[in-house]
Amino acid sequence: MKQVTRLGILIVVLGLFQLNILYFLWPFAVKPDLLFILVIVMAMNSEFRKIAGYVLFCGLLKDVFALRLFGFNSLLFSLEAFLVGYICRRLYYQEKAWFGFIFLVSAGVLNYLILTIILKRPYIVIGLAEAALNCLFFPIIEKLYAVTNRRLF
């Protein structure tokens, strides 16, 4: 039960930091997606059935503050977490960090490619910049998740 509480608090803190504090303090137009990074990290380290509720909560938290396409993040976060978890379980990998970077870039670009198709605006350029930022924040979120689960790499 303590792990559930700690992970829930981590999701709320990252969500508030991303949606409120980072929004005002970040000097650039493109910001990292901390909840998306957390979803990828959870998918790489846990089975999908154990994290499905957390992934849905991350997506809903982000959807509440999105003005367009309510449910878009919840659906894509769930789909991407399932795919990342499936790939991680099927492939043997030595260095988890490289897979994390590959998953972050490909899933992030996929999100913005779908947005580009749906909304007919060039969001893919923003997606590439955000993917690079997400890769920079990946190790930090991975360590926070490890501390939350009381596992050290």
C-alpha positions in Angstrom: 0.0 0.0 0.0 2.9 2.4 0.7 4.2 1.9 -2.8 0.8 2.7 -4.3 0.8 5.9 -2.2 4.3 6.9 -3.1 3.7 6.4 -6.8 0.4 8.3 -6.7 2.2 11.2 -5.0 5.0 11.1 -7.6 2.4 11.3 -10.4 0.6 14.2 -8.7 3.9 16.1 -8.0 5.2 15.6 -11.5 1.8 16.6 -13.0 1.7 19.8 -10.9 5.3 20.6 -11.7 4.7 20.1 -15.4 1.4 21.8 -15.7 1.9 24.7 -13.3 5.5 25.5 -12.3 7.3 24.4 -15.5 4.7 26.3 -17.6 5.7 29.6 -16.0 9.4 29.1 -15.3 10.6 27.3 -18.4 12.3 29.8 -20.7 11.5 28.0 -24.0 8.2 27.4 -25.9 8.6 23.7 -26.0 8.5 22.0 -22.6 9.4 18.4 -21.5 6.5 16.0 -20.9 7.3 14.6 -17.5 4.1 12.5 -17.2 4.9 10.9 -20.6 8.4 10.1 -19.5 7.1 8.6 -16.3 4.7 6.4 -18.3 7.6 5.1 -20.5 9.8 4.4 -17.4 6.9 2.6 -15.6 6.3 0.5 -18.8 9.9 -0.4 -19.0 10.2 -1.6 -15.4 6.8 -3.1 -14.7 4.1 -5.3 -16.2 1.3 -3.5 -17.9 -1.4 -5.0 -15.7 0.3 -3.6 -12.6 0.7 -0.1 -14.0 -2.5 0.3 -16.1 -4.3 2.4 -13.5 -1.3 4.7 -13.0 -0.9 5.1 -16.8 -4.6 6.0 -17.1 -4.3 8.4 -14.2 -1.3 10.1 -15.9 -3.2 10.4 -19.1 -6.4 11.8 -17.4 -4.4 14.3 -15.4 -2.9 15.6 -18.6 -6.2 15.5 -20.4 -7.9 17.6 -17.7 -5.6 20.5 -18.6 -5.8 19.9 -22.4 -8.3 22.1 -24.2 -8.6 19.8 -27.2 -9.2 16.1 -27.7 -10.1 15.0 -24.2 -9.0 11.4 -23.8 -6.3 11.6 -26.4 -3.4 11.4 -23.8 -5.2 8.7 -21.8 -5.6 6.5 -24.9 -2.1 7.1 -26.3 -0.4 6.7 -22.9 -2.2 3.4 -22.4 -1.4 2.1 -25.9 2.3 3.2 -25.7 2.8 1.8 -22.2 1.4 -1.6 -23.4 3.6 -1.6 -26.5 6.7 -0.5 -24.6 6.1 -3.1 -21.9 5.5 -5.8 -24.5 8.7 -5.0 -26.4 10.7 -4.9 -23.2 9.5 -8.3 -22.1 10.1 -9.9 -25.5 13.6 -8.4 -26.2 16.6 -9.1 -24.2 18.5 -5.9 -23.6 21.7 -5.0 -21.7 21.4 -1.3 -21.5 17.9 -0.1 -20.5 18.7 3.6 -21.0 19.2 3.3 -24.8 15.8 1.6 -25.1 14.3 4.3 -23.0 15.6 7.0 -25.4 14.4 5.1 -28.4 11.0 4.6 -26.9 10.7 8.3 -25.8 11.6 9.6 -29.3 9.5 7.2 -31.3 6.4 7.5 -29.0 6.7 11.2 -28.7 7.0 11.7 -32.4 4.1 9.3 -32.9 1.9 11.4 -30.6 2.7 14.6 -32.5 2.3 12.9 -35.9 -1.2 11.8 -34.9 -1.9 15.4 -33.7 -0.6 16.7 -37.1 -3.0 14.4 -39.0 -6.0 15.1 -36.8 -5.6 18.8 -36.4 -4.0 19.5 -39.8 -1.2 21.7 -38.3 2.5 21.1 -38.4 2.9 19.8 -34.8 5.6 17.3 -35.8 8.4 19.9 -35.5 7.3 20.6 -31.9 7.3 16.8 -31.4 10.9 16.5 -32.5 12.0 19.3 -30.1 10.0 17.8 -27.2 11.5 14.4 -27.9 15.0 15.8 -27.5 13.9 17.5 -24.2 12.3 14.3 -22.9 15.5 12.4 -23.5 17.3 15.0 -21.3 14.9 14.5 -18.4 14.6 10.7 -18.8 17.4 9.8 -16.3 16.0 12.1 -13.6 12.5 10.6 -13.9 14.0 7.1 -14.0 15.8 7.8 -10.7 12.7 9.3 -9.1 10.7 6.2 -10.1 13.5 3.9 -8.7 13.4 5.8 -5.4 9.6 5.5 -5.3 9.8 1.7 -5.8 12.8 1.5 -3.4 14.9 -0.1 -6.1 18.3 1.4 -7.0 19.8 0.6 -10.4 
